[in-house]
């Protein structure tokens, strides 16, 4: 039996107990995880330091090192996220619909766990805890495959959670962290039909596409975020600067940060110098079209198809001056990964048109794309941001980690 088959079989063995666990049992396990994270804070930091050392030695960018780093504040934030899930309504067993047929059959639609979920992700070790806690609350078993850059952090967090879950009376194999960092193991995980019910990739566009192309297990795509802000002709200048700056620089390494800025030609002369001045505070590298370079000067690098199509995850942005909202929407349609898109405008008709015509999981009018987040939407932690249309779209909280089954009661009906 291979290593991945062993993981899958152990996950399947744990599935019945987790799926049938009461809300109280699951909440007790979550409380144990939260408590264990706080009690083992220094151990987690020490293991994370090994990953950070390797990251520095490999030349990882500072923004990606920030994604990797765990300190007391971030571990406490992870623990608080688990605490918050305890207070959230358990979706398992919820009746979403019920009716009686003319023949007397009573039919109800009830929410049930997805089953065994495989999650393949990069860099951010907080995902290890967020994903495990969400899956557990929704009655699922999870196999977590993080990137090699966070292997020490992930194994440490996994061991802490497994012990806590076991002490709370549920199978420790409700959560498993893949110990191998090689690609062969990842590929084998994607093909574990019969053991894994769904794979959720979370990370770069390259990672997501690799999973989509190679998996035989059903996939829910998440994460890749080539997001845009379009500053319309009627935009309030101060608002546009604040939104654009926040969406780009507040945390550039995450999927809901913008990578491109589109500016109506009538606002370019006043808006571009204002946002460029703000970007200087973070040393943002700007790629721009010819009109952008004519306004801001030679410090702006020429933008090509490559820059407009790139998710930088860094203090880098691609800028284009457009004729009107039609060109802005056309540009977004061409380059968007359908994650989060924003228009800054005072024109109600343009706002409505942007909402209607832009195809993305989250479409904003006059607000930063950084709000596309399970916590900000009121879902608690999230498993990721789904950028596809089946089976879920947008922030994936507890409800999105369940499916439905029909429960039918009769009194002898035959067809």
N, C-alpha and C positions, 0 to 999 in steps of 0.2 A: 504494500500500500504506500502511495506517495505521501509526501508531507502535506500537500494541499488536500488530498482525499481524506487524510486523517482529520484535518481542520474541519472539513465539510461534514464528515460523519459525526464528529463531536458536537458540531453546531446543531445538526438535525436531532441528535439525542437530547439536547437541551431544550429544543423548541417547544415540545408539549407543555413542560412545566412553566416556561416563561409565558407562553400564549394564554394559558389558563390561570395565571397568577391573578390574585385580586388586586384592586387598586392599592389597598393597604400594604400588601406584600411588596409591590413594586415601589411604593413610596418609602417603605422601610429600607429597601436596598439603595435607593437614591440618597436617603439621609445618611446611610453608612458611607457611601462614596464621598459625599460632601465633607463629612467629618474626617475621613481618611486623607483627603487632599490637604486639609488644613494641618492635620497631625504630621504629615510627611512632607511639609513644605520644603525643608532644607534638603532632603534627599532628592526631591524633584529638581531643585535649583542646581544641585551638584551634578546630576546626570545631564541636565540641559547644558551646563557649562562645557561638557565634553563635546556636544554637538556644535556649540558656538565656536569653540576652539578650532574644530575641523572646518567650519564654515569660513572663518577668517583665513585659515591656511590655504583654502581652496580658491580664495578671491571672491567669495560670494558678495554681492552688492550690499550696501548698508541697509537699503530698504528691505531686502529679503532676510537679512540678519535680524531685522526688527520683527519680522513675521515669526521667526524661529525662537526668539528670546522669551524665556519665562522668568518672571521675578515674583516677589511676594504679592504685589498688586495684581498681576495677571492671574496667578494661581487663586487668589482670593476671588477674583472675578469669575473664574471657572467654577469655583465652589458655590458662589452665589447663583450662577446660572443653573446649577443642579438644584439648589434650594427652590428657585422659582418654578422649576418644572413640577415639584411636589404639589404646588398650589394649583397647577393647571388641571383642567378637567380631563379625565381619562377618556379618550375617544373609543376605546374598545368596548363593545357591547351597546353603543349608542344606536338607537333606532332612528334611521333617517327618513323612513317612509313606511306606511302601513295601509293596507286596504283589504277589503273582502270581495271576492269575485262572485258573480251571480250564482255559481254552483256551490257556494258556501266555503270555498277555500279561503283561509285567512293567511295573507302573505305580508311579511315584514322584511325590510331591508336593514341589516345590522352591520356595524363596522367590526372588522376583525383585523388582526395583525397581518402584515405582508408575509412574514415568516422569517427566513434567514436572509439578511442583507449583507452584501459585501461592499465595503467602501474603500476606494483607492484614492489617495490624496497626497498632497505635497506640503512640505515645509512647516505648516502651522500645527504644533502639537496640541493646541487647545481644541482642535477638531477631534482629537482622540477622545477627549472627555465629552464634548458636546454631542458627538455622534453616538457614543455609547449610552449616554443618559437618555437621549431622545428615543433611541431604538428600544431601550428597556422600558420606558414609560408607555410606549405604544405596543408593548408585548412582543417585540421582535428580538431575535438573536442576531448578533452582528460580528462579522469578521473584518478587522481593520487592517488595511495595508497602507502604511504611511511611507514617505520617502526616506531614502537612506540618510539624508541630511538631518533627520530628527529621530533616528532609530533609538538612541539611548533614552531620550525623553519619552518616546512612545512606549517602549518596553517597560519603563518605570511606571508610567501612568497606568498601563494595562495591568501590571502586577498588583498595583494598589487597588484598582477597581475590582479585579477578580476576587481578591481576598475579602473586600468589603461585601460584595454580592453574596459570596459563600457564607459569610458570617450572618447575613440577613436571611439565609434560608433558601436562596435560589441557586441554581447551578452556576458555578463559576464560568462555565463555558458559554454562558449568555453573552460574554464579551471575550473575544480572542484577538490578540495582536500578532500579526504575521512577523516572525523573527527574521526571516530571510529578506535580503534587500535586492536580490537579483531579479532580472527581467523575466526569466523563465518561470519563477514562482508567480509573478504577477499575471503572466499570460495563462498559466494553468488555473489560476483563480477565476479568470474571466470565462473559463470553459467548464466550470464545475456545475453543469446542469444536473438536476436531481438533488443537489445539496443546497445551492444558493438560488433564491427566488428572484433576486434583482441585484444588479450592480449599480452603484452610484459613484461616478468619478467626480472628484472635486479638486480643481487645480488649473493648470495652464491649458490653453487651447490644444497644445500638442498632446498633453496627457489625455484629455477628453476624447480627442479624435482617435488616439491609439486604442482606447477602450472601445469606442463605438465600432471601429473597424475590425477588432480582433475578438470581441466577446461573442459567445454563443448564448450566454445568459442574458435575459432582458436588461436593458440599460436605461437609466434616467439621466440625461445630460444636465450637468450643472456647471456654473462657475465662470466660464470664459466671458470676460467683460470688456469688449471694445465699445465703451459708452461715450455719448456725446452730450454737450450742451450747445444749443443753438440760441444765440442772442438775436432776437427779432428787432425789427425797425422801431417798434414801440416800447422796447424794454427800458425799465428804469435802470439807469447806469449804475448807481450804487448797489442795487440789488443784484444786478448781473455780475458785478465784480465779486461780491461776497459769495454768491452761489458758485461761480466758476472756481474761485480760489479754494473754497471748501471742498468742492468735488474733486479737485486735482491734488491738493497738497495736504489735506488733513491726515490721510493715510493712503499714499499712492500705490501701495503694494497689494491692495485688496480689489476684488472683482467689481465692486460698485463705484470705484474711482473712475473719473472720465479719462479718456485717452485722446480725444479730439474736441476741438472748439470750432464751431461754425458761427460766423458773424455776418449779419446783414450789411450790405455795402454802405447803407446810410448811417450806420453806427460805428463803422470800422475806425474812422479817424479819431473819434473821441474814446471809444471803448478799448481798442487795442493798446494804446500807451498806458491806460490806467491798469489794465490787467497785467501788462508786462512789468510794470513797476512793482505790483504785488508779487508776481512770480520771482522777482529778484531776491526776495527775502528767503526763498527756498532754493535758489540757484537752479530754477527750472530751465531745462534746455527746450528751446522752441524750434520746431520745424514749421515752415509756413509756405503758402502759395506766393506767387509774385506780388500780388497786391498787399499781402501781409508784410513781405520784405520791403516793399516800397514805403510803407508806413513806419515800420519798426527798425529798418536798417539791416546792415550786413551781419549783425549778430544773430539774426534768424537764419537757420540753415534751410536750404531748399527742401520742400516736402515733395515726396514722390508717392506712387501707389503703395510702396512698402510701408511708409510711415502711417498713412491713413488706415492701413489694414492691420497695424500692430497694436497688441496689448502690451504696453511698456512695463507696467507694474513698477514705475519709477518716476522720478521728477523730470519727466519728459512729456511733451504734448505736441500734437500736430494741429495746425490752425489753417482754416480756409475762409476767405471772404466769399460770400455767396450773393447772388442777385436778389433772391427772395426766398420765401418759405418753401416754395416748390423745389428749388434747387437743394435746400437744406434737407428736406425729406427724402429726395432722391439719393443724396449722398449717404444719409443714414441707412436707407434701404440697401445700398450697395455694400457698406462696410460693417454695419452693426452685427453683433453676435446675439441680438434680441434679448439683451439683459435689462439695461436701464437707460432711458433716454429722456432729455429735459429740454424744454423751451422756456426762455425767459421773455415774457411779453405782457403788454397791457391790452392787447387786442383780443377780445373774447372770441371772435370768429376764428382767429389763428390758433388760439388755445384749443378750441374744440376740434379744429381740423387736425392739429398735431396729435391729440388724443385718439382721434378716429383713424388716422392714416399711418401712424407709426406702429410697426409690428414689433413689440417687445413685451417682456414679462411685466415691466414696470415703466409707465410713461408719466413723467412729471411736468407740471406747469408751475413755474416759480418756486421750485424747491430743489435742494441738492440731491443728486443721485445716491449720495451716501446713506440715505434712509432705507435703501433696499436691503433689509436685514430682518431676520425673524424677531429679534428683540424689539427693534424699532416699530415693527408692525403689530406688536403685542402678542407674538406667538411664543415668547421665550427664546431659547436657543433654536437654531435651525440646522438642518442636515446639509443645506446648501441652497443655492438659488437655481431652480430649474429653468433652463432657457428653451425647453421644448414644449410641446403642447399635449403630450401624453406621458405619464398619467397625471402629472401635476405641473403647475407653472408658477414661477415666482418663489418666494421664500417657502421652504418645505418644513413645516412644523409637525406637530403630532398627528394631526388629521391626515396629512399627506403621506404618513408612514403606515397608513392602514388602507385596506380595501374593503369590499363589502361581500356579504353572502346573503342569500335569501333564505328565510326560515318560513316553512309552509306547514300549516296545521289543517287537517281535514277530519272528516268523520266517515271515511269509507268511499270517498269519491273515486271513480275510475273514468278513463277517457275512451 
